[in-house]
């Protein structure tokens, strides 16, 4: 079976590729035009032989011989010079002129030219498209109508056959040759289409396989990333009153949250890394690793101090120079350190704010307008110390929620609407708040808008 397949491929390469071009260098439409121009030239050449054999008009024989040369020229330009689309219109125009002249030399409606018009109609439909196809078909029909009119008005311009036997042979041979021409051209088209379909099917299967491989790898990466995030039991033991609404845009996420008990303090971080998907996930893994290393150092006791060290360590890990801003990978992060014994919480932010809702009022703690990473002007991170109360609710979040498009006008959710949402639900149980935030997002997107970024909202009571 394999030997037969190899033999067929070799035969196709020897003949079809040689005459019409291989698919690597010529499109399907180009190869088809090559076949039409070649068969048209051969048909004109064959017509000259038939005209000579049947002793038809000498002028007609000379004209068909000349036309065969012109049509071979079209084939040469298309096959060797790789011209294609610029030749379609001149080719059709010349064939129409050629058939119109042959019409008068070959007995008009009594002759076989009408079969050649049928062939031209079929081929024109194949090699043209859209508006060009309509123009060509209309031109062909108008040409036929004009020929019928001229023949009816000026019958003397039509050269009749010398005898009925010559007419019979000419019509029969032309009809058969027309059918043969249509057969070969259509068979080549069908063969080329089947081969293209086989190739496209093979390519589709390869793409599906590659997609499945990539998806499986990313799914495994997701399990690794999830393993780096604190699990539900750990979060519950460290921070009993909290919720996390975490919705990656793709399988893995560039957003991450980090909660640890260190030196008697509860440390919370919520970060939004550059990008999403796989690039964002790589950055999040690096961020988690650096936080694990930095915040276990006993000398670090301030939130802003931790961010300064994180900025330095991240630039060193990514080999970011002081002048190359083309790769501005980094992250926005809000970091909180809770001193439960004194009811004091430190907050420091790198492009990531924090909201506090107390007594139905929302207080926004603005971050330092610098990312964690390379930036033209480094501003020292500020440290905020907050004396919190029992019913205070704090919210850390990435910008995915407020930047999500939706609503009747397809606009962003915006921070103003987000603040209003938090004021509505802050006195509700935290799990209810999570569900309400999720439902509000779904309602905003209305099943019409795709998620544009990773989304994370971290709410907690100290």
NORURWO-V726712 format. One record per helix or strand of 2 or more residues. SS is the DSSP state (H for helix, E for strand). FROM is the first residue (numbers start at 1). TO is the last residue. If there is no record, write none. Layout:
BEGIN
ss = [SS,SS]
from = [FROM,FROM]
to = [TO,TO]
END
This chain:
BEGIN
ss = [H,H,H,H,H,H,H,H,H,H,H,E,E,E,H,H,E,E,E,E,E,E,E,E,E,H,H,E]
from = [2,16,28,58,85,108,113,130,155,164,232,242,255,265,277,303,330,344,354,361,372,384,393,405,411,414,430,455]
to = [14,20,53,79,105,110,127,153,157,228,238,247,262,273,294,317,339,350,358,365,373,387,397,406,412,425,445,460]
END
